[in-house]
Amino acid sequence: MDASRRSYDEQAARWNGPAGHAWVDLQGVLNQMFGPIEELLVDAVSAEHAASVLDVGCGTGSITRAVARRVGHCVGVDISGPMIEEARARAEREGVPASFVQADAQEYAFEPAAFDAVISRFGVMFFSHPVRAFANLRSTVKDGAGLRCVVWRGPEENPFMTTAERAAAPFLPELPARLPDQPGQFAFADPERVRGVLAESGWAGIGIEPVDVVCTLPEKELVTYFTRLGPLGTVLPDADERTRAEIVEVVRPAFDPFVQGTEVRYTAACWMVSARAATAKLS
């Protein structure tokens, strides 16, 4: 099995398994936490006057629905079956003109020139072949269509996101390592890498601007957050109750610098990536 196929299988297993179900269960917390970033993307795509938008890595569809309310139609795509199922149910209940596709956006056969814009909040860092993925996205938009993606900068600028694994590392040596330029949360931390990927895949007018967004979540949800999501969420489901309790006892105090009364507050250090679909398509 080649590395790209192995990476795809790992991502599919993760997002159709515990991680996908955790995002469904915690969608209220996550939508609140990342709400300011949602607003940035919705405002940006609304300014494009796009009539049809593709939301890549849409998760449970919060941004997809918000964009659909503004522009008239938005399609969300995600590899996670549990999240797509929840997204469809919510859109139907709310009567929002949004639709959803469970697929790998890197390979899915989208209709050519179907969209006026592509957006993504933390959904494009998991491709095993980023150039192929963005070329595929280029093929489904019209010439000149806009691309707006929010991705994480490096772990050194996002200490909140690595607090749990750093605190738990002495007790959980099996925690998966974060490897530079590999699919994962910080895969697009290097802006020059991002520029190269987009330029090679048929995008022009590339802009990469730092965005620092204050995010919050209720303190009462913090333990659930770090035990079900991120690296700890991949190993704690298999841990016995004693080990789990010990890990929580060690990790929870590590978050104290971010706790302000009943609220957890941190700064999300991100890139806002923008581009335009080049007129000359890739052959």
Summary of the structure (lengths in Angstrom):
residues: 283
radius of gyration: 18.6
end to end distance: 27.6
largest distance: 59.4
contacts: 944
relative contact order: 0.15
helix: 48%
strand: 23%
